[in-house]
Amino acid sequence: MQVKVKTVDRASEERAEIHAVSITKEIRDAINLLEHNQQSIPVTDSEATMLCPLSQIYYFDSVDNHTFVYTKDNCYKTKYRLYELEAMLSCDFFRCSKSMIINIRKIASVKAEINARMRAVLLNGEAVIISRNYVKDLKEKLGI
């Protein structure tokens, strides 16, 4: 894909134009980022609410109707459901099971498991199981 950037004199002249054969998920992600500048999400811990940058998130996990956000060292809670997060997140995030979305940039390695599943080891050492329904899509995203 060819990208052109042209500087302008005033903020009122800023605009983005996308020419695409079809509107793919990646194009929708780019549009969402440009329109909403959604680079962080609100999370809460036991003490406060804060904005967590998407680049620090390793994965989202849904347990008992609560969605948790995992970073390298911490676990937070968010008000969003997984399907809402899927619509908001960039193509760096991948649904790996019914209850989990992972950041593919945080994957250190993947290994085939029995029953056509995969095990992904994240940069923080945690292992995550990729359900067999999602293995093909993950292989495509990773180019393997």
Disulfide bonds with the S-S distance in Angstrom:
none
